Amino acid sequence: MTRDRRGRGMRGPAVLTAQPGRPVRPTSRERFDRVVLDAVESVEERWAERLGLVEYAVEDVPHVPDDWDSPTVPLSSLVRATGDQPTRLVLFRRPIEHRASRRSDLEALVLTVVVEQVAELLGIDPSDVDPRYSPDEPD
């Protein structure tokens, strides 16, 4: 029998994890990665043949030079293939999360960023890449 001397209720974790040291709920980084993966999969299904090999990655923040003078922070980076290096599309998690107040806004913004970069890569209009594309940022 346990004592509750100060009326604060039970002590300790309410839910035991399956793996010690691993949280039961996904982290914000894992949730963001899932949103990116969903957006990429939907675009890749449609454009895989024309895209070829594209590496997708998520970084926390962009590495901008010291002389960066733009008032906005980039949300992504597209590096075209060179030699034996494949095309690489990197999304920056923190700037994107900062602009989205709700999960639905986050999903819409990630889709917008992915679609715009794929459209740039293919040389076509973003609305042709995905019919859900909306150029306006979420409120």
N, C-alpha and C positions, 0 to 999 in steps of 0.2 A: 504494500500500500504506500502511495506517495503522499507527501504532505504539501499543502499549498498554504504556506505560512502568511504570505503577503497578499493573497487574493489576485495574483497575476495569471493564474491558469497554468496549463502545462508548459514545461520547458523542453527545448530541443526541437528537432525538425518534425513538422507535421506529416511529412511524406518522406519515406526513405527512398533513396535513389537505387536504381537497378545496378549502377556502377558507382562505386564510391568516388567522390570528387567530381562527378558529372551531374549537372543540374537536370531536373526532371523536365522543365520547360526549356524550349530552345532560346538561345541568346538572341539579342537584337541583330547581331552579325549573321547568325544562322537564318533568322527570318528574312533578312534582306537578301541573302544568297538565294533563298527559295523563290523570292519574288523575281529576281534577275533570271534565274533558271527557267521559270515559267514563261517569262517574256521571250527569252532567247529560243526556247523550244518551239514556241508558236511561230516565230519568224523563220527559224531554221527549217521547219517542216515544209514551208512554202518555197524557200529560196536556196535550199542546200546545194542544188546543182550549179547555180550561177555564182554562189558565194565561194565555193571551194573550201579550203581549210582556213578556218578563222578560229583563233583562240580567244576565249572570253575570260575576263578576269575582273575581280573586284578588289580595289584598294581603299583604304580608309580615307585618305586625302590625296589630292594631287601634289606633286612636287613642282612648285612654280619657282621660277628664277627670282633672285633678289630684286631685279629691276622690273618686276611685273607691275604694269600700270593700269590694267583693266579693273573696273569697279566690281566685276563679277568673278566668281571662282568657277573654273571649268567643272562640268558634271561628268565628262567622259573624255577619253583620248582614243583616237583611231590612228594606228600606225600600220601603213600598208606593207604588204609583203615585199621583202627584198632578198634576192638570192635564195638561200635555203630557209629563211625565216618566214613563217606564216604571218598573215595579217593578224593584228592583235587589237581587240576592242576592250578597253578598260573602263569600268564605271567606278566613280568615286562615291563611296557610301555616305560619308558624313555630309558633304554638300547637298546630295540628293535628299537625305533624311531631313536636313535642315529646312528644305523648301516644302516638305510635305507635312501637313498637320494630322492627317488621318491615314490609315492603311490604304484606303481606296485612292487617296491622292498619291501615295507612294507608288502603288501599282501603276497608276496612269502615267506618272512622271517617268518611271523606269521604262515602261513601254515606249513612251515618246522618245526618250534618249536612244534606246536600242534601234527603233525604227528610223530615226533621223540618221544615225550613223550607218546603218545598213543601206539606206537610200543613197547616202553620199558614196559609199563603196561601190554600189551598183550603177550609180549615175542615173537614178530614176526618182520620181516624185515620192515623197514619204507616204502619201495616201495610197500609192500603188503597192507599197511594201505590206501594209496592214490596213484594212478598212477601218479599224478602230482608232487609227491615228488622229489625234487632235493637237494642232500646233499650239493651242493655248495651254499655259501652265495651269495646274489645278489651283483653286482658291485656297 
